[in-house]
Amino acid sequence: MKVLQVAAEIFPLVKTGGLADVAGALPQALARAGADVRLVLPGLPAIADAVLHQKTVCEIGAAFGAARVRLTLGTMPYSGLPVYVVDAPYLYRRGGSPYQAPDGNEWSDNAQRFALLGWVAAHIAAGEFDPDWVPDVLHTHDWHAAMACAYAHAHAPTRAARVFTVHNLAYQGLFPAGDFNLLGLPARYMAASGVEYHSQLSFMKAGLKFADRVTTVSPTYAREIATHEYGCGLDGVIRGRGGDVCGILNGVDPEVWNPATDAGIAKRYQADSLVGKAVCKHALQTELGLERRADAPVFGVVSRLTSQKGLDLVLAALPGILQRGGQLALQGNGDRALEAAFEGAARAHPAQVAVRTVYDEALAHRIIAGSDALLMPSRFEPCGLTQLYALRYGTLPVVRRVGGLVDTVVDATDETIRTDRATGFSFEPASSMALEVTVDRLLHAFGQPALWQQLMRRAMAQEFSWDVAAASYMRLYAQCRTK
């Protein structure tokens, strides 16, 4: 089966969040499952400069505001998978993030930049740009690639089944209605039955409406987004798709996240030999300037600093955590008020709180390896990957019971501890008080070394394999093609 994967970012070349990890790992797992996989990526500098052995497939010409668009085919470094690069320097070769300028503002031409990505993917799927390789499945990820479904529906008839994965429904790719004229779609698509959304243009809706099947990155999130509370205004569209919507849980790449092989941590370790975990904790405390105490529980945070991630709850609960002897090691950036508040806490308590408002993949590994627990009290969470990494490293997650956190963390109750199923701590209300009560339960367990090691080992024994996810996607692809 030939599968074309379309995304705006990919680990390790360009990463702003979990989408990049999925785009980097899922195609490799599909290839191991027997699929003939290729990717389509925008020609961002970090991508265009890293893809190997690029050859021109076709000269597309002027499109979407760019005077010259070229499609190349090369191979991904690290994985060796074939990848199409949409080479449009005017739209992609610029500084900043994939979505924002260096000043933090969204690029004003994002509608054209990501419409081009989808348009090219749709024409590849139709066999128009590379007749030597025509996919059976067109799989697009999040709003950045969603327009491929609309273009395939409108302009590029294809036998390829269309699959669209929602990674985070809160980010919808909304643009002024006037931008519709830049897309080259028939006027009938700017309607409630198409991509119109409250007098705006919604790329996310294009995927939801025009894919054959819609997936999310966890089963619980698939159910949640059909409700008013979590549907971000699109719950009616999602309910309208009925059984075409399902959730497939993300996995962990063991080549990247594995304490037994991780060369970037102070000492490697595994479940049957946890000495290295203590070494990593001591090294983290030393690196971050925290008091070096083995009996002080270190709470790690590796996250965007946003209300979605519940970091305001962490901030409110922090005085209680510090009063109980805990320490906080936080890495992340985002909301400037949250950044400033956590930095203020670090200045006030330098031996207990360390804050790094940058994204640093290597530091993320050291924090997860060196922390005792991970704080992730998200208000909503499509899947969450950080808690999966934490489980693998024996760092017990503290999470709210939402989305993929429900599907991956087993709360440490008397029953789950007795039956050796507990892997972390969870709570329901989005309140700092509920978080503090849960932290109290964790500290009680932390004070019992035998129990704590039991929880760590059970957490590390969890298997969230991309090969399992790939098998589910392969079954889904087969179902789409027989509809």
Backbone torsions as a table, in degrees:
resi	resn	phi	psi	omega
1	MET	NA	130.4	179.3
2	LYS	-93.7	125.1	-174.9
3	VAL	-126.2	126.4	177.1
4	LEU	-104.8	117.6	179.7
5	GLN	-101.4	132.9	-175.7
6	VAL	-126.1	123.5	179.9
7	ALA	-150.6	163.0	-178.5
8	ALA	-92.7	-17.2	-179.2
9	GLU	-147.2	160.8	-177.1
10	ILE	-156.4	132.4	175.1
11	PHE	-77.0	137.8	8.5
12	PRO	-99.8	13.5	-173.2
13	LEU	-81.9	-49.2	-179.6
14	VAL	-138.0	122.6	-179.2
15	LYS	-142.1	126.1	169.2
16	THR	-117.4	-12.5	-179.2
17	GLY	-173.3	-162.7	-175.2
18	GLY	-64.3	-24.8	177.8
19	LEU	-53.5	-42.5	-178.5
20	ALA	-63.9	-38.2	178.5
21	ASP	-64.3	-41.2	178.7
22	VAL	-65.2	-46.8	-178.6
23	ALA	-63.4	-28.3	178.9
24	GLY	-79.7	-33.5	-172.0
25	ALA	-98.7	-40.8	-175.0
26	LEU	-60.0	-47.7	179.8
27	PRO	-57.6	-36.8	178.3
28	GLN	-66.0	-39.9	178.3
29	ALA	-67.0	-37.4	176.6
30	LEU	-64.0	-39.0	178.1
31	ALA	-64.0	-39.8	177.1
32	ARG	-64.6	-28.0	179.6
33	ALA	-81.5	-1.3	175.6
34	GLY	106.9	0.5	-180.0
35	ALA	-78.7	149.8	171.1
36	ASP	-93.2	99.6	-168.2
37	VAL	-106.2	135.7	167.5
38	ARG	-131.8	157.4	179.9
39	LEU	-115.4	157.7	168.1
40	VAL	-124.9	124.6	-178.3
41	LEU	-131.8	150.2	174.9
42	PRO	-72.1	151.5	-177.1
43	GLY	-81.0	51.9	173.5
44	LEU	-63.5	152.8	-174.5
45	PRO	-53.2	-44.8	-177.2
46	ALA	-67.3	-22.6	177.6
47	ILE	-87.7	-53.4	-175.8
48	ALA	-60.3	-32.7	-178.1
49	ASP	-83.4	-15.1	-175.1
50	ALA	-103.7	-27.7	-178.3
51	VAL	-64.6	133.9	-172.5
52	LEU	-91.7	152.1	168.6
53	HIS	55.4	42.6	-177.8
54	GLN	-72.9	135.1	173.6
55	LYS	-130.1	145.2	-178.9
56	THR	-70.2	126.6	174.6
57	VAL	-88.0	-44.8	176.4
58	CYS	-162.3	153.8	171.9
59	GLU	-94.5	114.2	-176.6
60	ILE	-84.5	-33.2	179.9
61	GLY	95.6	-152.6	-178.7
62	ALA	-77.2	134.6	179.3
63	ALA	-163.9	137.9	172.7
64	PHE	54.0	38.2	176.9
65	GLY	91.9	-10.7	178.3
66	ALA	-93.7	134.4	-177.9
67	ALA	-71.7	-27.4	-178.7
68	ARG	-141.8	125.9	175.3
69	VAL	-125.8	130.7	-179.6
70	ARG	-128.7	144.1	177.2
71	LEU	-110.4	123.8	177.8
72	THR	-114.3	160.8	175.1
73	LEU	-127.3	125.7	178.9
74	GLY	-142.7	-158.7	178.6
75	THR	-126.9	144.6	178.7
76	MET	-72.5	135.7	169.7
77	PRO	-64.5	155.3	178.8
78	TYR	77.2	-56.9	-176.4
79	SER	-93.3	-27.6	-177.8
80	GLY	75.2	7.9	179.7
81	LEU	-71.6	147.5	175.6
82	PRO	-67.3	141.0	-177.7
83	VAL	-142.6	131.9	170.3
84	TYR	-87.9	132.3	176.5
85	VAL	-113.1	125.2	177.1
86	VAL	-84.2	101.0	-174.1
87	ASP	-90.3	98.9	178.4
88	ALA	-136.9	81.7	-172.3
89	PRO	-53.6	-37.2	-177.9
90	TYR	-61.1	-34.0	-176.3
91	LEU	-94.9	-29.3	-170.3
92	TYR	-115.6	-30.8	-172.2
93	ARG	-86.4	84.9	-179.2
94	ARG	-152.8	166.1	-179.1
95	GLY	-77.0	-171.7	-179.3
96	GLY	80.3	-165.3	179.0
97	SER	-88.6	175.1	176.8
98	PRO	-58.8	-24.5	-171.7
99	TYR	-116.8	-19.0	-173.1
100	GLN	-130.5	149.5	174.5
101	ALA	-73.7	166.4	178.8
102	PRO	-56.1	-24.4	179.5
103	ASP	-82.1	0.6	177.7
104	GLY	93.0	-7.8	179.2
105	ASN	-84.9	147.6	177.2
106	GLU	-62.0	142.0	173.6
107	TRP	-60.2	133.1	-175.1
108	SER	-67.6	-19.3	-178.7
109	ASP	-109.2	29.0	-179.9
110	ASN	-60.6	-32.6	178.4
111	ALA	-59.4	-44.2	179.3
112	GLN	-71.6	-38.8	-176.9
113	ARG	-61.5	-43.3	-175.9
114	PHE	-93.4	-19.2	168.6
115	ALA	-64.5	-40.4	178.6
116	LEU	-60.2	-42.7	178.7
117	LEU	-57.6	-47.3	179.8
118	GLY	-67.8	-38.4	-179.0
119	TRP	-64.3	-44.0	178.3
120	VAL	-63.9	-44.3	-179.5
121	ALA	-60.3	-40.7	179.9
122	ALA	-63.9	-39.1	-178.8
123	HIS	-75.2	-29.4	171.4
124	ILE	-65.3	-43.2	-179.7
125	ALA	-63.0	-28.1	178.8
126	ALA	-84.0	-3.7	179.7
127	GLY	79.8	16.4	-174.1
128	GLU	-87.9	-30.1	-177.7
129	PHE	-98.0	-25.8	178.9
130	ASP	-143.0	81.1	-176.6
131	PRO	-61.8	-15.9	-179.3
132	ASP	-77.3	-13.6	179.7
133	TRP	-143.8	108.5	-178.4
134	VAL	-119.1	119.7	-173.2
135	PRO	-76.0	157.1	171.6
136	ASP	-89.0	-24.9	-177.1
137	VAL	-135.0	133.8	173.2
138	LEU	-109.6	108.8	-175.1
139	HIS	-113.3	113.1	-175.6
140	THR	-110.0	146.9	-173.9
141	HIS	-119.4	118.6	173.8
142	ASP	61.7	-179.9	-168.5
143	TRP	-63.0	-28.6	-175.8
144	HIS	-61.2	-29.8	-177.8
145	ALA	-108.5	-1.7	-169.4
146	ALA	-65.0	-28.5	-177.3
147	MET	-64.6	-17.2	175.3
148	ALA	-56.6	-36.1	179.9
149	CYS	-66.2	-40.7	179.1
150	ALA	-69.0	-42.5	179.0
151	TYR	-65.7	-38.8	177.4
152	ALA	-64.3	-34.5	179.4
153	HIS	-73.3	-37.0	-171.8
154	ALA	-93.3	-43.2	-165.6
155	HIS	-123.3	-22.4	-171.1
156	ALA	-126.0	72.3	-178.2
157	PRO	-54.1	132.9	-174.7
158	THR	-146.5	151.3	174.3
159	ARG	-80.4	-7.9	-178.2
160	ALA	-67.9	131.8	172.0
161	ALA	-69.0	143.8	-177.9
162	ARG	-105.9	120.8	177.5
163	VAL	-120.7	133.2	-179.4
164	PHE	-124.8	128.4	179.3
165	THR	-109.1	125.3	175.4
166	VAL	-88.7	116.6	176.9
167	HIS	-93.1	-32.2	176.4
168	ASN	-159.6	108.1	-174.7
169	LEU	-67.8	-18.5	-178.3
170	ALA	-69.0	-23.5	178.4
171	TYR	-104.3	105.9	-164.7
172	GLN	-110.8	-5.6	-177.6
173	GLY	65.0	58.5	-178.9
174	LEU	-93.7	135.0	-178.7
175	PHE	-137.7	159.7	177.4
176	PRO	-58.3	147.7	-178.8
177	ALA	-57.3	-31.6	-179.2
178	GLY	-63.3	-22.5	179.2
179	ASP	-70.1	-15.1	179.4
180	PHE	-58.1	-33.6	-178.4
181	ASN	-66.2	-14.6	179.6
182	LEU	-86.4	-9.2	-168.7
183	LEU	-91.5	-20.7	179.7
184	GLY	75.3	22.0	175.7
185	LEU	-94.0	151.6	174.6
186	PRO	-57.3	148.5	-175.3
187	ALA	-57.8	-29.6	-177.0
188	ARG	-63.6	-17.0	-179.8
189	TYR	-77.5	-17.5	176.3
190	MET	-89.8	66.8	-178.8
191	ALA	-146.9	169.0	-179.8
192	ALA	-59.2	-27.7	178.4
193	SER	-82.1	-3.2	-179.2
194	GLY	-121.0	-123.2	-173.1
195	VAL	-103.0	5.7	177.7
196	GLU	-75.9	138.0	-179.2
197	TYR	-144.0	103.1	-179.4
198	HIS	48.6	53.5	177.4
199	SER	65.5	19.3	173.0
200	GLN	-122.5	175.8	175.4
201	LEU	-105.1	126.3	-177.4
202	SER	-118.8	114.2	174.8
203	PHE	-67.5	-39.5	179.2
204	MET	-56.4	-42.0	-178.6
205	LYS	-64.3	-31.1	177.1
206	ALA	-58.9	-41.8	177.8
207	GLY	-68.7	-42.9	-178.3
208	LEU	-64.7	-35.0	-176.0
209	LYS	-85.0	-36.3	-166.3
210	PHE	-112.9	3.7	170.9
211	ALA	-82.0	151.3	173.5
212	ASP	-71.6	-38.9	176.2
213	ARG	-136.6	145.2	179.3
214	VAL	-116.3	130.4	175.5
215	THR	-120.3	156.8	168.7
216	THR	-121.3	175.2	-170.1
217	VAL	-94.4	12.6	168.8
218	SER	-162.9	151.7	-179.9
219	PRO	-63.3	-42.0	-178.7
220	THR	-63.9	-40.9	179.2
221	TYR	-63.2	-34.6	177.9
222	ALA	-60.8	-36.7	177.3
223	ARG	-75.8	-38.9	-176.1
224	GLU	-64.1	-41.0	-173.5
225	ILE	-71.6	-7.2	173.7
226	ALA	-87.6	4.1	179.2
227	THR	-108.0	158.9	-179.9
228	HIS	-63.5	-35.6	-175.6
229	GLU	-64.2	-38.7	-173.9
230	TYR	-115.0	0.8	-173.5
231	GLY	-82.9	-4.9	174.8
232	CYS	51.9	35.5	178.5
233	GLY	84.7	-7.4	-178.9
234	LEU	-109.5	12.2	-177.2
235	ASP	-63.2	-33.0	177.8
236	GLY	-64.8	-41.7	177.5
237	VAL	-62.4	-41.9	-177.5
238	ILE	-69.2	-42.7	176.9
239	ARG	-62.0	-33.5	179.4
240	GLY	-65.4	-21.9	178.0
241	ARG	-81.9	-15.2	174.3
242	GLY	56.8	-127.0	-176.7
243	GLY	-73.6	-0.1	176.6
244	ASP	-77.1	-5.3	-178.8
245	VAL	-108.8	130.2	177.2
246	CYS	-147.0	166.5	179.1
247	GLY	-115.8	133.6	175.5
248	ILE	-124.5	118.7	-173.5
249	LEU	-67.4	135.5	174.9
250	ASN	-63.0	166.3	178.0
251	GLY	-121.7	-172.0	178.0
252	VAL	-122.4	135.7	176.7
253	ASP	-84.1	109.4	-176.5
254	PRO	-68.8	-15.5	176.4
255	GLU	-75.1	-22.0	-177.4
256	VAL	-103.3	-42.6	-174.9
257	TRP	-116.3	94.6	-178.6
258	ASN	-158.6	109.1	-176.4
259	PRO	-64.9	-17.9	179.6
260	ALA	-78.8	-17.3	-177.0
261	THR	-128.0	-3.1	-173.7
262	ASP	-68.6	109.2	-178.4
263	ALA	-75.7	-10.4	-175.6
264	GLY	-93.3	-0.2	-180.0
265	ILE	-104.5	163.9	-171.0
266	ALA	-63.8	-38.1	177.2
267	LYS	-153.0	130.8	179.7
268	ARG	-72.0	152.4	-179.3
269	TYR	-155.4	169.5	176.6
270	GLN	-149.1	175.9	-169.6
271	ALA	-61.6	-34.1	-178.2
272	ASP	-89.5	4.1	177.4
273	SER	-153.3	91.4	-169.6
274	LEU	-96.5	10.3	-179.5
275	VAL	-58.0	-38.5	-179.1
276	GLY	-62.5	-27.6	178.5
277	LYS	-62.7	-43.4	178.5
278	ALA	-65.4	-37.4	177.2
279	VAL	-63.2	-42.3	179.2
280	CYS	-63.9	-37.6	178.4
281	LYS	-65.4	-46.1	179.0
282	HIS	-61.0	-41.3	-179.9
283	ALA	-66.6	-37.9	178.9
284	LEU	-67.1	-45.6	177.9
285	GLN	-58.6	-40.3	179.2
286	THR	-66.0	-47.1	-178.3
287	GLU	-60.5	-39.3	-173.9
288	LEU	-94.1	-1.5	178.6
289	GLY	79.2	19.1	177.3
290	LEU	-83.4	155.8	176.9
291	GLU	-60.7	130.0	-176.4
292	ARG	-83.3	91.8	-179.5
293	ARG	-133.3	121.3	178.4
294	ALA	-67.3	-27.7	-176.2
295	ASP	-87.6	-1.0	177.2
296	ALA	-91.1	116.8	179.2
297	PRO	-68.4	126.9	178.9
298	VAL	-97.1	121.5	176.3
299	PHE	-98.8	120.1	179.6
300	GLY	-97.0	148.5	171.6
301	VAL	-135.3	122.3	172.9
302	VAL	-128.4	102.7	-167.0
303	SER	-166.7	157.5	162.2
304	ARG	-67.3	140.6	179.7
305	LEU	-89.2	89.4	-178.7
306	THR	-138.5	163.2	175.6
307	SER	-62.7	-35.9	179.2
308	GLN	-53.8	-42.1	-175.5
309	LYS	-79.5	-0.1	177.4
310	GLY	70.3	23.2	-177.6
311	LEU	-71.1	-21.4	173.3
312	ASP	-67.5	-31.4	175.5
313	LEU	-67.0	-40.9	176.9
314	VAL	-61.0	-44.2	-179.2
315	LEU	-60.9	-42.6	-179.1
316	ALA	-68.9	-33.5	-178.8
317	ALA	-84.9	-10.0	-172.6
318	LEU	-60.0	-42.9	179.6
319	PRO	-56.3	-40.4	178.7
320	GLY	-66.3	-38.7	178.3
321	ILE	-62.9	-44.2	-179.0
322	LEU	-68.1	-38.5	179.8
323	GLN	-62.6	-30.6	179.9
324	ARG	-87.0	8.5	175.1
325	GLY	92.2	6.8	-179.3
326	GLY	-78.4	163.3	175.2
327	GLN	-125.7	154.9	-180.0
328	LEU	-124.4	127.2	173.3
329	ALA	-118.9	108.1	-172.5
330	LEU	-118.1	132.5	171.5
331	GLN	-127.6	127.6	177.5
332	GLY	161.8	163.1	175.4
333	ASN	-145.0	171.7	-178.3
334	GLY	151.2	-112.3	-178.1
335	ASP	-58.8	120.9	-174.7
336	ARG	-64.0	-34.1	179.5
337	ALA	-66.9	-40.2	177.2
338	LEU	-66.9	-41.7	176.7
339	GLU	-55.9	-49.1	-177.0
340	ALA	-64.0	-39.1	-178.7
341	ALA	-67.1	-43.4	178.7
342	PHE	-68.4	-37.9	176.7
343	GLU	-64.3	-35.8	175.6
344	GLY	-64.4	-39.4	177.6
345	ALA	-64.7	-37.0	179.1
346	ALA	-66.9	-38.3	178.3
347	ARG	-67.4	-36.9	-178.0
348	ALA	-75.8	-27.7	-176.2
349	HIS	-135.0	65.2	-172.4
350	PRO	-64.1	-23.7	179.7
351	ALA	-84.4	-9.3	-176.4
352	GLN	-121.9	-20.4	-175.9
353	VAL	-129.6	127.5	174.9
354	ALA	-128.3	133.1	-175.2
355	VAL	-130.2	131.8	175.2
356	ARG	-127.9	105.6	-176.0
357	THR	-89.7	57.8	176.3
358	VAL	-139.4	163.2	169.3
359	TYR	-102.3	123.9	-177.0
360	ASP	-142.9	107.3	-175.8
361	GLU	-59.6	-40.7	-179.5
362	ALA	-65.5	-41.9	177.9
363	LEU	-64.4	-36.1	177.9
364	ALA	-58.0	-42.0	177.6
365	HIS	-62.4	-42.6	-177.4
366	ARG	-68.4	-36.7	178.7
367	ILE	-68.1	-44.0	-179.0
368	ILE	-67.4	-38.7	178.5
369	ALA	-69.3	-35.9	-173.2
370	GLY	-91.8	-11.0	179.9
371	SER	-86.9	155.2	174.2
372	ASP	-85.9	-34.0	-176.7
373	ALA	-141.0	157.4	177.7
374	LEU	-117.3	127.1	177.0
375	LEU	-93.1	120.9	-178.9
376	MET	-146.8	64.9	-174.7
377	PRO	-87.5	56.6	-171.0
378	SER	-63.4	143.5	172.6
379	ARG	-71.8	-35.3	167.3
380	PHE	-147.5	152.9	-175.7
381	GLU	-152.7	103.7	-177.6
382	PRO	-51.8	-49.9	172.1
383	CYS	-138.2	-58.0	-171.2
384	GLY	85.5	127.1	173.9
385	LEU	-109.6	-29.4	-175.4
386	THR	-61.5	-37.5	178.7
387	GLN	-68.8	-28.7	176.1
388	LEU	-68.5	-41.2	176.4
389	TYR	-62.6	-42.7	-178.9
390	ALA	-61.6	-45.3	178.0
391	LEU	-56.4	-43.8	-178.0
392	ARG	-62.9	-29.1	-178.2
393	TYR	-97.7	9.6	179.6
394	GLY	68.1	26.8	178.9
395	THR	-105.2	108.9	-166.2
396	LEU	-74.4	124.3	-178.1
397	PRO	-76.5	143.9	169.5
398	VAL	-114.3	111.6	-168.3
399	VAL	-135.7	159.3	167.1
400	ARG	-84.1	154.1	-179.1
401	ARG	-84.5	76.3	178.0
402	VAL	-139.8	153.3	170.4
403	GLY	47.7	-137.4	-178.1
404	GLY	-67.0	-16.5	177.0
405	LEU	-66.8	-34.9	174.8
406	VAL	-63.0	-39.4	-173.7
407	ASP	-78.2	-10.7	-171.2
408	THR	-125.3	-16.9	-176.3
409	VAL	-120.0	126.3	178.1
410	VAL	-100.5	118.5	-175.7
411	ASP	-64.2	140.5	-179.7
412	ALA	-81.3	86.4	172.8
413	THR	-101.3	172.2	178.1
414	ASP	-56.7	-41.0	-177.2
415	GLU	-68.8	-47.3	-177.5
416	THR	-70.7	-28.7	174.9
417	ILE	-69.9	-44.4	-179.1
418	ARG	-60.9	-37.3	-178.8
419	THR	-93.8	8.0	177.0
420	ASP	55.8	50.1	176.4
421	ARG	-117.5	-12.0	-173.2
422	ALA	-71.0	136.3	180.0
423	THR	-130.2	0.7	-178.5
424	GLY	177.9	-157.9	-176.1
425	PHE	-135.5	136.0	-178.4
426	SER	-138.6	159.4	-179.8
427	PHE	-149.6	167.3	-172.1
428	GLU	-101.7	-61.9	-172.5
429	PRO	-65.8	142.5	177.0
430	ALA	-83.6	70.7	-178.1
431	SER	-139.1	151.0	178.7
432	SER	-66.3	-31.7	178.8
433	MET	-63.7	-43.3	178.4
434	ALA	-63.7	-37.5	177.0
435	LEU	-65.3	-43.1	-179.7
436	GLU	-63.5	-40.9	178.0
437	VAL	-61.1	-40.0	-179.9
438	THR	-69.3	-39.2	175.5
439	VAL	-61.5	-37.7	176.6
440	ASP	-60.3	-42.5	177.4
441	ARG	-61.8	-41.1	179.4
442	LEU	-63.6	-44.6	-178.0
443	LEU	-64.6	-34.8	176.1
444	HIS	-61.5	-42.3	177.7
445	ALA	-69.7	-38.0	-179.5
446	PHE	-61.4	-31.3	179.6
447	GLY	-76.3	0.2	178.4
448	GLN	-119.3	91.5	-171.3
449	PRO	-53.6	-39.2	-179.0
450	ALA	-65.8	-43.5	178.7
451	LEU	-65.0	-43.6	-177.9
452	TRP	-61.4	-41.1	178.6
453	GLN	-67.9	-34.2	175.2
454	GLN	-60.4	-46.3	-179.9
455	LEU	-63.8	-42.0	179.4
456	MET	-60.9	-46.5	-177.0
457	ARG	-66.7	-38.9	177.6
458	ARG	-65.8	-39.4	177.2
459	ALA	-60.5	-45.1	-177.2
460	MET	-70.1	-18.9	180.0
461	ALA	-82.1	-8.8	-179.0
462	GLN	-67.9	141.9	-177.3
463	GLU	-118.9	105.2	175.3
464	PHE	-113.5	85.4	-170.4
465	SER	-95.0	137.1	172.4
466	TRP	-65.5	-24.4	178.3
467	ASP	-67.3	-34.6	175.4
468	VAL	-66.4	-45.3	178.1
469	ALA	-62.0	-42.5	-178.9
470	ALA	-62.5	-38.8	177.9
471	ALA	-62.4	-38.2	177.3
472	SER	-66.2	-41.5	177.7
473	TYR	-65.4	-38.6	179.3
474	MET	-62.8	-39.4	176.0
475	ARG	-65.0	-40.2	178.7
476	LEU	-63.9	-43.6	179.0
477	TYR	-59.5	-42.8	179.9
478	ALA	-63.6	-39.2	178.0
479	GLN	-63.7	-42.6	179.8
480	CYS	-59.7	-41.8	-174.5
481	ARG	-73.6	-17.6	-179.5
482	THR	-100.8	0.2	179.8
483	LYS	-67.7	NA	NA
